């Protein structure tokens, strides 16, 4: 009998979509949790070589890009992670390849996790209408105006869409993200 209550993500491949200005903790800590659960992670970006994090004090660690977003294919991944930060999602939502990449996960019913300002990209992908979610408080009105049922909770899950508000929520975010990825495709996730 398996007494391990942590779901295994062995064999799962997770895309992490970011560009310069992502909140460092919102990529590094969830990526480590995914790896600890057995998943492989791939950094997808409009940048060619590396992306620079934001730490609240300024730019921080540079992370190597694995796949350019223009050549990324959502069918090759089991789930998508969207870290926040103020700069990162604002730049990504202006990139048509990034927006289409996000939309493809919803069309396939695959789990998507977004934290802090990450849900801004979901607005541009036109996938929040009628969905229950949370975010950093400053984008609450944007999400409501796009048709989302916004709530102020640590972590919210709606048919494979996992959202959280801020770095303090990362432990709960990680647990729910891993659980949803382990469950696989969600019929209600379709855009």
TORVEX-107351 format. One line per 3 residues: number of its first residue (from 0); their letters; for each residue y negated, z, x of N, C-alpha, C. Coordinates in nm, 3 decimals. Layout:
BEGIN
NUM) a) Y,Z,X,Y,Z,X,Y,Z,X; ... .
***
This chain:
BEGIN
0) xxx) 0.118,0.000,0.084,0.000,0.000,0.000,-0.125,0.000,0.088; -0.219,-0.088,0.058,-0.342,-0.099,0.135,-0.442,0.005,0.085; -0.477,0.099,0.171,-0.572,0.202,0.132,-0.713,0.168,0.176 .
3) xxx) -0.730,0.053,0.241,-0.862,0.010,0.285,-0.941,-0.039,0.164; -1.052,0.027,0.134,-1.132,-0.010,0.017,-1.235,-0.117,0.050; -1.247,-0.155,0.176,-1.341,-0.259,0.215,-1.275,-0.395,0.203 .
6) xxx) -1.334,-0.486,0.125,-1.274,-0.618,0.112,-1.273,-0.692,0.245; -1.172,-0.771,0.268,-1.164,-0.852,0.388,-1.225,-0.989,0.360; -1.303,-1.036,0.455,-1.361,-1.170,0.445,-1.301,-1.262,0.552 .
9) xxx) -1.184,-1.226,0.601,-1.117,-1.307,0.702,-1.101,-1.450,0.651; -1.143,-1.543,0.734,-1.133,-1.685,0.698,-1.252,-1.737,0.621; -1.345,-1.650,0.583,-1.465,-1.693,0.509,-1.574,-1.733,0.609 .
12) xxx) -1.649,-1.836,0.572,-1.757,-1.888,0.656,-1.887,-1.877,0.577; -1.983,-1.803,0.631,-2.106,-1.772,0.559,-2.225,-1.840,0.629; -2.303,-1.914,0.551,-2.426,-1.974,0.602,-2.540,-1.874,0.588 .
15) xxx) -2.622,-1.864,0.690,-2.743,-1.781,0.687,-2.860,-1.876,0.709; -2.939,-1.897,0.605,-3.050,-1.993,0.611,-3.179,-1.921,0.647; -3.238,-1.958,0.762,-3.361,-1.894,0.808,-3.447,-1.991,0.888 .
18) xxx) -3.573,-1.954,0.902,-3.663,-2.018,0.997,-3.747,-1.909,1.062; -3.841,-1.947,1.144,-3.923,-1.847,1.213,-3.988,-1.751,1.114; -3.991,-1.623,1.152,-4.057,-1.522,1.070,-3.966,-1.448,0.975 .
21) xxx) -3.833,-1.462,0.989,-3.742,-1.383,0.905,-3.749,-1.237,0.948; -3.728,-1.148,0.853,-3.726,-1.004,0.883,-3.600,-0.975,0.965; -3.619,-0.929,1.089,-3.508,-0.913,1.183,-3.392,-0.831,1.127 .
24) xxx) -3.422,-0.716,1.069,-3.315,-0.629,1.019,-3.239,-0.692,0.903; -3.305,-0.779,0.828,-3.242,-0.841,0.710,-3.150,-0.957,0.747; -3.150,-0.997,0.873,-3.050,-1.091,0.922,-2.946,-1.018,1.005 .
27) xxx) -2.991,-0.939,1.102,-2.897,-0.879,1.197,-2.800,-0.783,1.131; -2.847,-0.695,1.045,-2.758,-0.595,0.984,-2.660,-0.658,0.884; -2.703,-0.746,0.792,-2.605,-0.811,0.705,-2.508,-0.902,0.784 .
30) xxx) -2.558,-0.972,0.886,-2.469,-1.057,0.965,-2.361,-0.972,1.031; -2.398,-0.855,1.085,-2.299,-0.768,1.147,-2.199,-0.717,1.045; -2.246,-0.683,0.925,-2.154,-0.636,0.819,-2.056,-0.747,0.781 .
33) xxx) -2.104,-0.870,0.774,-2.016,-0.983,0.742,-1.912,-1.002,0.852; -1.956,-0.995,0.976,-1.863,-1.009,1.089,-1.762,-0.895,1.090; -1.809,-0.773,1.064,-1.718,-0.658,1.062,-1.612,-0.673,0.953 .
36) xxx) -1.646,-0.743,0.845,-1.551,-0.767,0.735,-1.459,-0.886,0.763; -1.482,-0.954,0.877,-1.393,-1.062,0.917,-1.448,-1.202,0.897; -1.567,-1.216,0.844,-1.625,-1.348,0.820,-1.685,-1.406,0.948 .
39) xxx) -1.695,-1.538,0.950,-1.774,-1.604,1.054,-1.909,-1.639,0.993; -2.014,-1.637,1.073,-2.148,-1.666,1.024,-2.207,-1.782,1.101; -2.289,-1.861,1.031,-2.350,-1.979,1.090,-2.499,-1.976,1.057 .
42) xxx) -2.583,-1.986,1.158,-2.728,-1.990,1.137,-2.769,-2.134,1.109; -2.823,-2.155,0.990,-2.870,-2.287,0.946,-3.022,-2.280,0.938; -3.089,-2.382,0.992,-3.235,-2.376,0.999,-3.297,-2.514,1.011 .
45) xxx) -3.423,-2.528,0.969,-3.497,-2.651,0.999,-3.535,-2.659,1.148; -3.528,-2.546,1.218,-3.554,-2.545,1.363,-3.436,-2.608,1.435; -3.463,-2.665,1.550,-3.357,-2.732,1.626,-3.274,-2.638,1.712 .
48) xxx) -3.339,-2.544,1.781,-3.266,-2.466,1.881,-3.256,-2.318,1.849; -3.368,-2.257,1.809,-3.368,-2.112,1.786,-3.472,-2.078,1.679; -3.455,-1.960,1.620,-3.552,-1.906,1.524,-3.597,-1.771,1.576 .
51) xxx) -3.724,-1.738,1.550,-3.780,-1.611,1.596,-3.792,-1.515,1.479; -3.745,-1.394,1.501,-3.752,-1.291,1.396,-3.891,-1.230,1.390; -3.914,-1.154,1.283,-4.036,-1.075,1.267,-3.994,-0.930,1.254 .
54) xxx) -4.064,-0.841,1.323,-4.023,-0.700,1.323,-4.123,-0.609,1.251; -4.230,-0.664,1.196,-4.335,-0.583,1.138,-4.447,-0.561,1.239; -4.412,-0.569,1.365,-4.509,-0.554,1.475,-4.549,-0.690,1.530 .
57) xxx) -4.471,-0.790,1.501,-4.490,-0.923,1.557,-4.356,-0.991,1.572; -4.357,-1.104,1.639,-4.231,-1.176,1.657,-4.138,-1.098,1.748; -4.009,-1.102,1.715,-3.908,-1.026,1.789,-3.804,-1.117,1.849 .
60) xxx) -3.680,-1.082,1.827,-3.565,-1.149,1.886,-3.553,-1.295,1.840; -3.513,-1.380,1.933,-3.483,-1.520,1.900,-3.332,-1.532,1.877; -3.296,-1.605,1.773,-3.156,-1.625,1.737,-3.124,-1.774,1.749 .
63) xxx) -3.012,-1.806,1.810,-2.969,-1.945,1.828,-2.936,-2.010,1.694; -2.984,-2.130,1.671,-2.951,-2.208,1.551,-2.819,-2.280,1.576; -2.730,-2.274,1.478,-2.600,-2.341,1.489,-2.600,-2.479,1.425 .
66) xxx) -2.668,-2.493,1.310,-2.665,-2.618,1.234,-2.805,-2.646,1.181; -2.852,-2.770,1.199,-2.980,-2.809,1.141,-2.963,-2.828,0.991; -3.058,-2.780,0.913,-3.044,-2.783,0.767,-3.029,-2.925,0.713 .
69) xxx) -3.084,-3.024,0.781,-3.074,-3.162,0.732,-2.931,-3.215,0.737; -2.845,-3.154,0.820,-2.706,-3.197,0.829,-2.610,-3.094,0.771; -2.661,-2.983,0.723,-2.576,-2.877,0.668,-2.519,-2.920,0.533 .
72) xxx) -2.393,-2.887,0.512,-2.322,-2.923,0.388,-2.269,-2.794,0.325; -2.322,-2.759,0.209,-2.283,-2.634,0.142,-2.134,-2.627,0.114; -2.068,-2.741,0.101,-1.924,-2.739,0.071,-1.842,-2.682,0.187 .
75) xxx) -1.902,-2.672,0.306,-1.831,-2.619,0.422,-1.839,-2.466,0.432; -1.911,-2.402,0.339,-1.933,-2.258,0.345,-1.884,-2.190,0.218; -1.850,-2.063,0.232,-1.803,-1.984,0.118,-1.915,-1.910,0.047 .
78) xxx) -2.027,-1.889,0.116,-2.138,-1.813,0.058,-2.264,-1.838,0.141; -2.378,-1.792,0.086,-2.508,-1.810,0.150,-2.581,-1.677,0.154; -2.644,-1.648,0.268,-2.728,-1.530,0.285,-2.871,-1.578,0.313 .
81) xxx) -2.967,-1.521,0.237,-3.109,-1.552,0.254,-3.186,-1.426,0.293; -3.207,-1.404,0.424,-3.291,-1.292,0.465,-3.435,-1.314,0.419; -3.513,-1.206,0.416,-3.651,-1.217,0.372,-3.748,-1.226,0.487 .
84) xxx) -3.854,-1.148,0.474,-3.968,-1.162,0.561,-4.072,-1.243,0.484; -4.197,-1.223,0.512,-4.303,-1.294,0.439,-4.311,-1.440,0.479; -4.299,-1.470,0.608,-4.319,-1.605,0.659,-4.199,-1.695,0.628 .
87) xxx) -4.079,-1.646,0.655,-3.955,-1.723,0.647,-3.936,-1.796,0.513; -3.931,-1.727,0.398,-3.904,-1.799,0.274,-4.020,-1.890,0.233; -4.142,-1.855,0.271,-4.255,-1.940,0.237,-4.245,-2.074,0.309 .
90) xxx) -4.198,-2.072,0.433,-4.178,-2.197,0.507,-4.057,-2.274,0.453; -3.949,-2.203,0.425,-3.827,-2.270,0.378,-3.845,-2.338,0.243; -3.923,-2.278,0.154,-3.936,-2.336,0.020,-4.017,-2.465,0.022 .
93) xxx) -4.081,-2.496,0.134,-4.154,-2.623,0.149,-4.068,-2.729,0.217; -3.944,-2.696,0.248,-3.852,-2.789,0.314,-3.750,-2.840,0.212; -3.757,-2.967,0.173,-3.666,-3.019,0.070,-3.518,-3.003,0.105 .
96) xxx) -3.483,-3.016,0.233,-3.342,-2.998,0.272,-3.297,-2.854,0.250; -3.384,-2.757,0.281,-3.350,-2.616,0.260,-3.334,-2.586,0.112; -3.424,-2.638,0.030,-3.417,-2.615,-0.115,-3.289,-2.674,-0.171 .
99) xxx) -3.254,-2.794,-0.131,-3.132,-2.858,-0.182,-3.007,-2.784,-0.133; -3.011,-2.735,-0.010,-2.898,-2.660,0.044,-2.873,-2.536,-0.043; -2.978,-2.464,-0.078,-2.965,-2.346,-0.165,-2.911,-2.387,-0.301 .
102) xxx) -2.969,-2.488,-0.361,-2.927,-2.532,-0.495,-2.778,-2.569,-0.497; -2.729,-2.627,-0.390,-2.588,-2.669,-0.385,-2.492,-2.551,-0.396; -2.530,-2.434,-0.344,-2.444,-2.316,-0.358,-2.434,-2.275,-0.505 .
105) xxx) -2.544,-2.281,-0.576,-2.544,-2.247,-0.718,-2.463,-2.349,-0.798; -2.480,-2.477,-0.766,-2.406,-2.581,-0.837,-2.255,-2.565,-0.819; -2.214,-2.512,-0.704,-2.072,-2.490,-0.676,-2.023,-2.353,-0.721 .
108) xxx) -2.112,-2.267,-0.772,-2.073,-2.134,-0.817,-2.043,-2.037,-0.705; -2.093,-2.066,-0.585,-2.063,-1.980,-0.469,-2.160,-1.862,-0.462; -2.116,-1.750,-0.409,-2.202,-1.632,-0.396,-2.325,-1.659,-0.309 .
111) xxx) -2.438,-1.606,-0.354,-2.564,-1.614,-0.281,-2.624,-1.475,-0.278; -2.669,-1.432,-0.160,-2.733,-1.301,-0.143,-2.871,-1.322,-0.085; -2.972,-1.259,-0.147,-3.111,-1.274,-0.103,-3.178,-1.138,-0.106 .
114) xxx) -3.252,-1.106,-0.001,-3.317,-0.976,0.008,-3.467,-0.993,0.034; -3.545,-0.898,-0.017,-3.688,-0.886,0.009,-3.763,-1.006,-0.048; -3.824,-1.089,0.035,-3.894,-1.209,-0.010,-3.801,-1.330,-0.021 .
117) xxx) -3.674,-1.316,0.017,-3.577,-1.426,0.010,-3.571,-1.495,-0.125; -3.581,-1.420,-0.238,-3.575,-1.486,-0.368,-3.686,-1.588,-0.395; -3.792,-1.590,-0.313,-3.893,-1.696,-0.329,-3.829,-1.834,-0.319 .
120) xxx) -3.734,-1.847,-0.231,-3.666,-1.975,-0.214,-3.583,-2.011,-0.338; -3.534,-1.909,-0.409,-3.457,-1.933,-0.532,-3.546,-1.990,-0.642; -3.673,-1.950,-0.642,-3.767,-2.005,-0.739,-3.781,-2.155,-0.717 .
123) xxx) -3.802,-2.194,-0.593,-3.820,-2.336,-0.560,-3.693,-2.416,-0.590; -3.577,-2.354,-0.574,-3.450,-2.421,-0.603,-3.421,-2.426,-0.753; -3.508,-2.362,-0.832,-3.498,-2.363,-0.978,-3.367,-2.302,-1.029 .
126) xxx) -3.334,-2.184,-0.974,-3.207,-2.120,-1.010,-3.223,-1.976,-1.061; -3.346,-1.932,-1.093,-3.366,-1.793,-1.135,-3.382,-1.776,-1.286; -3.405,-1.882,-1.359,-3.429,-1.868,-1.503,-3.309,-1.802,-1.571 .
129) xxx) -3.336,-1.693,-1.644,-3.232,-1.622,-1.716,-3.146,-1.532,-1.630; -3.176,-1.523,-1.501,-3.095,-1.441,-1.410,-3.160,-1.305,-1.390; -3.078,-1.201,-1.382,-3.124,-1.064,-1.354,-3.123,-1.045,-1.203 .
132) xxx) -3.239,-1.004,-1.148,-3.246,-0.985,-1.003,-3.360,-0.892,-0.966; -3.366,-0.861,-0.836,-3.474,-0.781,-0.782,-3.526,-0.849,-0.657; -3.632,-0.793,-0.600,-3.695,-0.849,-0.480,-3.796,-0.748,-0.429 .
135) xxx) -3.865,-0.785,-0.323,-3.980,-0.707,-0.280,-4.082,-0.714,-0.394; -4.148,-0.603,-0.420,-4.236,-0.593,-0.537,-4.347,-0.696,-0.545; -4.395,-0.745,-0.432,-4.509,-0.838,-0.434,-4.475,-0.975,-0.493 .
138) xxx) -4.345,-1.007,-0.505,-4.311,-1.136,-0.566,-4.250,-1.120,-0.706; -4.260,-1.000,-0.760,-4.210,-0.971,-0.895,-4.267,-1.070,-0.998; -4.399,-1.086,-1.000,-4.462,-1.173,-1.099,-4.418,-1.318,-1.083 .
141) xxx) -4.403,-1.363,-0.959,-4.356,-1.500,-0.934,-4.219,-1.521,-0.996; -4.130,-1.424,-0.978,-3.995,-1.436,-1.032,-3.995,-1.430,-1.185; -4.074,-1.340,-1.241,-4.084,-1.332,-1.387,-4.139,-1.463,-1.444 .
144) xxx) -4.242,-1.517,-1.380,-4.300,-1.644,-1.426,-4.201,-1.760,-1.416; -4.104,-1.749,-1.327,-4.000,-1.852,-1.312,-3.884,-1.828,-1.408; -3.892,-1.722,-1.491,-3.790,-1.698,-1.592,-3.686,-1.594,-1.558 .
147) xxx) -3.704,-1.524,-1.447,-3.607,-1.421,-1.407,-3.629,-1.293,-1.486; -3.522,-1.216,-1.503,-3.527,-1.081,-1.558,-3.533,-0.988,-1.437; -3.656,-0.955,-1.393,-3.677,-0.877,-1.271,-3.664,-0.728,-1.300 .
150) xxx) -3.590,-0.656,-1.215,-3.576,-0.511,-1.227,-3.600,-0.448,-1.090; -3.646,-0.324,-1.091,-3.672,-0.251,-0.967,-3.552,-0.162,-0.938; -3.451,-0.218,-0.871,-3.328,-0.146,-0.837,-3.289,-0.179,-0.694 .
153) xxx) -3.213,-0.089,-0.633,-3.171,-0.103,-0.494,-3.094,-0.232,-0.469; -3.000,-0.262,-0.556,-2.922,-0.385,-0.546,-2.887,-0.429,-0.688; -2.895,-0.559,-0.711,-2.866,-0.617,-0.842,-2.767,-0.732,-0.822 .
156) xxx) -2.666,-0.738,-0.906,-2.569,-0.847,-0.900,-2.562,-0.914,-1.036; -2.575,-1.046,-1.037,-2.566,-1.125,-1.159,-2.479,-1.247,-1.129; -2.352,-1.240,-1.167,-2.259,-1.352,-1.153,-2.260,-1.413,-1.012 .
159) xxx) -2.247,-1.329,-0.912,-2.238,-1.378,-0.774,-2.371,-1.387,-0.702; -2.482,-1.364,-0.772,-2.614,-1.359,-0.709,-2.647,-1.213,-0.681; -2.657,-1.177,-0.553,-2.686,-1.041,-0.510,-2.828,-1.037,-0.453 .
162) xxx) -2.909,-0.944,-0.504,-3.046,-0.930,-0.454,-3.079,-0.784,-0.427; -3.168,-0.763,-0.329,-3.220,-0.630,-0.297,-3.367,-0.642,-0.262; -3.434,-0.524,-0.255,-3.579,-0.521,-0.243,-3.634,-0.521,-0.102 .
165) xxx) -3.566,-0.450,-0.009,-3.629,-0.422,0.121,-3.524,-0.373,0.220; -3.563,-0.359,0.348,-3.466,-0.314,0.448,-3.397,-0.182,0.416; -3.465,-0.089,0.349,-3.400,0.038,0.314,-3.278,0.018,0.224 .
168) xxx) -3.272,-0.095,0.154,-3.162,-0.123,0.062,-3.043,-0.192,0.128; -3.053,-0.220,0.257,-2.949,-0.300,0.325,-2.808,-0.242,0.311; -2.784,-0.112,0.323,-2.646,-0.064,0.308,-2.585,-0.102,0.172 .
171) xxx) -2.658,-0.082,0.064,-2.609,-0.118,-0.070,-2.597,-0.269,-0.084; -2.694,-0.341,-0.029,-2.694,-0.487,-0.031,-2.569,-0.540,0.039; -2.539,-0.488,0.158,-2.423,-0.534,0.234,-2.293,-0.510,0.158 .
174) xxx) -2.278,-0.392,0.099,-2.155,-0.361,0.025,-2.134,-0.460,-0.090; -2.240,-0.482,-0.168,-2.227,-0.570,-0.284,-2.210,-0.715,-0.242; -2.279,-0.758,-0.138,-2.265,-0.894,-0.087,-2.121,-0.921,-0.045 .
177) xxx) -2.062,-0.829,0.030,-1.924,-0.846,0.077,-1.828,-0.849,-0.042; -1.849,-0.762,-0.138,-1.764,-0.760,-0.258,-1.769,-0.895,-0.332; -1.887,-0.948,-0.350,-1.902,-1.075,-0.424,-1.843,-1.192,-0.346 .
180) xxx) -1.860,-1.193,-0.215,-1.802,-1.301,-0.135,-1.650,-1.294,-0.140; -1.595,-1.173,-0.136,-1.450,-1.157,-0.145,-1.395,-1.208,-0.278; -1.474,-1.193,-0.385,-1.432,-1.243,-0.518,-1.432,-1.395,-0.525 .
183) xxx) -1.513,-1.461,-0.446,-1.515,-1.607,-0.442,-1.609,-1.668,-0.546; -1.571,-1.787,-0.591,-1.655,-1.864,-0.685,-1.671,-1.787,-0.816; -1.793,-1.792,-0.869,-1.827,-1.727,-0.996,-1.867,-1.833,-1.096 .
186) xxx) -1.795,-1.843,-1.205,-1.823,-1.946,-1.305,-1.966,-1.938,-1.357; -2.019,-1.817,-1.371,-2.153,-1.798,-1.425,-2.265,-1.825,-1.326; -2.230,-1.857,-1.203,-2.330,-1.880,-1.099,-2.393,-2.019,-1.107 .
189) xx) -2.330,-2.111,-1.176,-2.375,-2.250,-1.175,-2.521,-2.263,-1.217; -2.591,-2.350,-1.146,-2.733,-2.375,-1.174,-2.747,-2.449,-1.306 .
***
